[in-house]
C-alpha cells in the first residue's frame, strides 16, 4: 500500500511508469509530472481500465 510520502517522492521519468498499490490499483506517473490513479480489472476475459 502506497503512503502519502511515497507518492510525493515519485519523480517523473522520460517515459510513463506505473507504481502498483495492490488489487489492480496503480498510480501512473507521466513525464510531465502528473499522477493518475488507474484501476485494472477483467470483464468477460478481457482486460479493462477505469
N, CA, C and O atoms as a Tinker XYZ file with bonds, in Angstrom:
   200  protein
     1  N      0.842000   -1.175000    0.000000    73     2
     2  CA     0.000000    0.000000    0.000000    64     1     3
     3  C      0.888000    1.239000    0.000000    63     2     4     5
     4  O      1.815000    1.356000    0.802000    81     3
     5  N      0.595000    2.140000   -0.893000    73     3     6
     6  CA     1.386000    3.359000   -1.009000    64     5     7
     7  C      0.995000    4.367000    0.072000    63     6     8     9
     8  O     -0.183000    4.534000    0.388000    81     7
     9  N      1.996000    5.027000    0.624000    73     7    10
    10  CA     1.735000    6.084000    1.596000    64     9    11
    11  C      1.847000    7.437000    0.905000    63    10    12    13
    12  O      2.346000    7.527000   -0.216000    81    11
    13  N      1.389000    8.475000    1.567000    73    11    14
    14  CA     1.425000    9.824000    1.009000    64    13    15
    15  C      2.867000   10.250000    0.737000    63    14    16    17
    16  O      3.152000   10.849000   -0.299000    81    15
    17  N      3.767000    9.945000    1.654000    73    15    18
    18  CA     5.163000   10.346000    1.470000    64    17    19
    19  C      5.810000    9.599000    0.299000    63    18    20    21
    20  O      6.640000   10.168000   -0.409000    81    19
    21  N      5.437000    8.327000    0.089000    73    19    22
    22  CA     5.964000    7.578000   -1.055000    64    21    23
    23  C      5.473000    8.180000   -2.364000    63    22    24    25
    24  O      6.241000    8.298000   -3.319000    81    23
    25  N      4.202000    8.560000   -2.417000    73    23    26
    26  CA     3.636000    9.152000   -3.623000    64    25    27
    27  C      4.285000   10.501000   -3.919000    63    26    28    29
    28  O      4.584000   10.802000   -5.075000    81    27
    29  N      4.501000   11.304000   -2.902000    73    27    30
    30  CA     5.106000   12.621000   -3.095000    64    29    31
    31  C      6.561000   12.522000   -3.527000    63    30    32    33
    32  O      7.076000   13.442000   -4.162000    81    31
    33  N      7.231000   11.430000   -3.196000    73    31    34
    34  CA     8.643000   11.288000   -3.548000    64    33    35
    35  C      8.853000   10.777000   -4.972000    63    34    36    37
    36  O      9.985000   10.768000   -5.456000    81    35
    37  N      7.788000   10.352000   -5.654000    73    35    38
    38  CA     7.908000    9.843000   -7.024000    64    37    39
    39  C      8.225000   10.987000   -7.978000    63    38    40    41
    40  O      7.574000   12.031000   -7.945000    81    39
    41  N      9.213000   10.788000   -8.816000    73    39    42
    42  CA     9.647000   11.812000   -9.771000    64    41    43
    43  C      9.376000   11.360000  -11.191000    63    42    44    45
    44  O      9.429000   10.164000  -11.475000    81    43
    45  N      9.083000   12.296000  -12.095000    73    43    46
    46  CA     8.840000   11.921000  -13.494000    64    45    47
    47  C     10.091000   11.370000  -14.165000    63    46    48    49
    48  O     11.216000   11.731000  -13.820000    81    47
    49  N      9.867000   10.497000  -15.123000    73    47    50
    50  CA    10.935000    9.911000  -15.940000    64    49    51
    51  C     10.639000   10.235000  -17.396000    63    50    52    53
    52  O      9.558000   10.740000  -17.699000    81    51
    53  N     11.563000    9.960000  -18.304000    73    51    54
    54  CA    11.310000   10.249000  -19.729000    64    53    55
    55  C     10.099000    9.518000  -20.302000    63    54    56    57
    56  O      9.459000   10.025000  -21.223000    81    55
    57  N      9.770000    8.322000  -19.769000    73    55    58
    58  CA     8.609000    7.564000  -20.227000    64    57    59
    59  C      7.659000    7.361000  -19.048000    63    58    60    61
    60  O      8.103000    7.318000  -17.901000    81    59
    61  N      6.341000    7.235000  -19.320000    73    59    62
    62  CA     5.393000    6.964000  -18.225000    64    61    63
    63  C      5.713000    5.641000  -17.532000    63    62    64    65
    64  O      6.177000    4.697000  -18.172000    81    63
    65  N      5.466000    5.575000  -16.229000    73    63    66
    66  CA     5.664000    4.333000  -15.494000    64    65    67
    67  C      4.580000    4.163000  -14.441000    63    66    68    69
    68  O      3.917000    5.123000  -14.049000    81    67
    69  N      4.410000    2.913000  -13.986000    73    67    70
    70  CA     3.362000    2.559000  -13.040000    64    69    71
    71  C      3.966000    2.173000  -11.701000    63    70    72    73
    72  O      5.031000    1.558000  -11.634000    81    71
    73  N      3.267000    2.544000  -10.638000    73    71    74
    74  CA     3.613000    2.116000   -9.285000    64    73    75
    75  C      2.358000    1.456000   -8.727000    63    74    76    77
    76  O      1.337000    2.116000   -8.535000    81    75
    77  N      2.436000    0.154000   -8.469000    73    75    78
    78  CA     1.258000   -0.616000   -8.061000    64    77    79
    79  C      0.980000   -0.467000   -6.572000    63    78    80    81
    80  O      1.891000   -0.444000   -5.745000    81    79
    81  N     -0.322000   -0.366000   -6.255000    73    79    82
    82  CA    -0.770000   -0.240000   -4.877000    64    81    83
    83  C     -1.378000   -1.544000   -4.381000    63    82    84    85
    84  O     -1.352000   -1.818000   -3.182000    81    83
    85  N     -1.921000   -2.344000   -5.275000    73    83    86
    86  CA    -2.493000   -3.627000   -4.891000    64    85    87
    87  C     -3.887000   -3.808000   -5.444000    63    86    88    89
    88  O     -4.620000   -2.838000   -5.640000    81    87
    89  N     -4.256000   -5.064000   -5.699000    73    87    90
    90  CA    -5.588000   -5.431000   -6.189000    64    89    91
    91  C     -5.983000   -4.698000   -7.466000    63    90    92    93
    92  O     -7.150000   -4.347000   -7.639000    81    91
    93  N     -5.028000   -4.462000   -8.362000    73    91    94
    94  CA    -5.323000   -3.841000   -9.645000    64    93    95
    95  C     -5.238000   -2.329000   -9.663000    63    94    96    97
    96  O     -5.344000   -1.726000  -10.731000    81    95
    97  N     -5.049000   -1.698000   -8.521000    73    95    98
    98  CA    -4.956000   -0.243000   -8.444000    64    97    99
    99  C     -3.501000    0.181000   -8.598000    63    98   100   101
   100  O     -2.617000   -0.363000   -7.937000    81    99
   101  N     -3.254000    1.157000   -9.476000    73    99   102
   102  CA    -1.897000    1.653000   -9.641000    64   101   103
   103  C     -1.900000    3.144000   -9.933000    63   102   104   105
   104  O     -2.912000    3.713000  -10.343000    81   103
   105  N     -0.763000    3.757000   -9.716000    73   103   106
   106  CA    -0.566000    5.177000   -9.959000    64   105   107
   107  C      0.310000    5.299000  -11.188000    63   106   108   109
   108  O      1.419000    4.764000  -11.222000    81   107
   109  N     -0.184000    6.003000  -12.200000    73   107   110
   110  CA     0.558000    6.202000  -13.443000    64   109   111
   111  C      1.242000    7.563000  -13.369000    63   110   112   113
   112  O      0.576000    8.588000  -13.224000    81   111
   113  N      2.557000    7.574000  -13.466000    73   111   114
   114  CA     3.336000    8.812000  -13.407000    64   113   115
   115  C      3.711000    9.206000  -14.832000    63   114   116   117
   116  O      4.402000    8.458000  -15.524000    81   115
   117  N      3.263000   10.362000  -15.265000    73   115   118
   118  CA     3.510000   10.853000  -16.619000    64   117   119
   119  C      4.830000   11.640000  -16.677000    63   118   120   121
   120  O      5.292000   12.135000  -15.650000    81   119
   121  N      5.437000   11.761000  -17.862000    73   119   122
   122  CA     6.688000   12.527000  -17.996000    64   121   123
   123  C      6.553000   14.000000  -17.610000    63   122   124   125
   124  O      7.537000   14.627000  -17.218000    81   123
   125  N      5.344000   14.559000  -17.716000    73   123   126
   126  CA     5.156000   15.961000  -17.336000    64   125   127
   127  C      4.944000   16.140000  -15.836000    63   126   128   129
   128  O      4.772000   17.267000  -15.370000    81   127
   129  N      4.955000   15.035000  -15.065000    73   127   130
   130  CA     4.834000   15.102000  -13.613000    64   129   131
   131  C      3.442000   14.819000  -13.085000    63   130   132   133
   132  O      3.264000   14.734000  -11.869000    81   131
   133  N      2.444000   14.668000  -13.951000    73   131   134
   134  CA     1.089000   14.393000  -13.469000    64   133   135
   135  C      0.992000   12.955000  -12.973000    63   134   136   137
   136  O      1.687000   12.059000  -13.454000    81   135
   137  N      0.113000   12.763000  -12.001000    73   135   138
   138  CA    -0.101000   11.456000  -11.400000    64   137   139
   139  C     -1.562000   11.078000  -11.588000    63   138   140   141
   140  O     -2.455000   11.847000  -11.234000    81   139
   141  N     -1.809000    9.894000  -12.144000    73   139   142
   142  CA    -3.167000    9.442000  -12.428000    64   141   143
   143  C     -3.417000    8.095000  -11.768000    63   142   144   145
   144  O     -2.634000    7.163000  -11.945000    81   143
   145  N     -4.506000    7.985000  -11.006000    73   143   146
   146  CA    -4.887000    6.702000  -10.441000    64   145   147
   147  C     -5.634000    5.926000  -11.501000    63   146   148   149
   148  O     -6.519000    6.470000  -12.161000    81   147
   149  N     -5.290000    4.663000  -11.676000    73   147   150
   150  CA    -5.944000    3.768000  -12.633000    64   149   151
   151  C     -6.278000    2.465000  -11.927000    63   150   152   153
   152  O     -5.589000    2.042000  -10.999000    81   151
   153  N     -7.356000    1.837000  -12.390000    73   151   154
   154  CA    -7.768000    0.550000  -11.855000    64   153   155
   155  C     -7.888000   -0.424000  -13.011000    63   154   156   157
   156  O     -8.594000   -0.156000  -13.983000    81   155
   157  N     -7.208000   -1.544000  -12.913000    73   155   158
   158  CA    -7.197000   -2.558000  -13.964000    64   157   159
   159  C     -7.994000   -3.769000  -13.492000    63   158   160   161
   160  O     -7.781000   -4.267000  -12.386000    81   159
   161  N     -8.916000   -4.243000  -14.338000    73   159   162
   162  CA    -9.741000   -5.391000  -13.983000    64   161   163
   163  C    -10.062000   -6.190000  -15.245000    63   162   164   165
   164  O     -9.808000   -5.730000  -16.358000    81   163
   165  N    -10.617000   -7.377000  -15.069000    73   163   166
   166  CA   -11.010000   -8.232000  -16.194000    64   165   167
   167  C    -12.526000   -8.414000  -16.171000    63   166   168   169
   168  O    -13.134000   -8.656000  -15.128000    81   167
   169  N    -13.110000   -8.288000  -17.362000    73   167   170
   170  CA   -14.541000   -8.490000  -17.535000    64   169   171
   171  C    -14.733000   -9.355000  -18.769000    63   170   172   173
   172  O    -14.341000   -8.972000  -19.871000    81   171
   173  N    -15.340000  -10.525000  -18.582000    73   171   174
   174  CA   -15.525000  -11.499000  -19.674000    64   173   175
   175  C    -14.206000  -11.874000  -20.330000    63   174   176   177
   176  O    -14.144000  -12.060000  -21.545000    81   175
   177  N    -13.150000  -11.986000  -19.526000    73   175   178
   178  CA   -11.854000  -12.418000  -20.023000    64   177   179
   179  C    -11.021000  -11.328000  -20.692000    63   178   180   181
   180  O     -9.894000  -11.584000  -21.114000    81   179
   181  N    -11.563000  -10.119000  -20.794000    73   179   182
   182  CA   -10.816000   -9.021000  -21.431000    64   181   183
   183  C    -10.377000   -8.018000  -20.375000    63   182   184   185
   184  O    -11.130000   -7.699000  -19.456000    81   183
   185  N     -9.163000   -7.531000  -20.515000    73   183   186
   186  CA    -8.635000   -6.538000  -19.581000    64   185   187
   187  C     -9.272000   -5.175000  -19.856000    63   186   188   189
   188  O     -9.382000   -4.743000  -21.004000    81   187
   189  N     -9.682000   -4.520000  -18.793000    73   187   190
   190  CA   -10.288000   -3.191000  -18.864000    64   189   191
   191  C     -9.556000   -2.268000  -17.894000    63   190   192   193
   192  O     -8.936000   -2.726000  -16.935000    81   191
   193  N     -9.635000   -0.975000  -18.153000    73   191   194
   194  CA    -9.069000    0.015000  -17.221000    64   193   195
   195  C    -10.113000    1.064000  -16.924000    63   194   196   197
   196  O    -10.914000    1.434000  -17.783000    81   195
   197  N    -10.090000    1.529000  -15.714000    73   195   198
   198  CA   -11.029000    2.541000  -15.275000    64   197   199
   199  C    -10.255000    3.702000  -14.699000    63   198   200
   200  O    -10.852000    4.685000  -14.261000    81   199
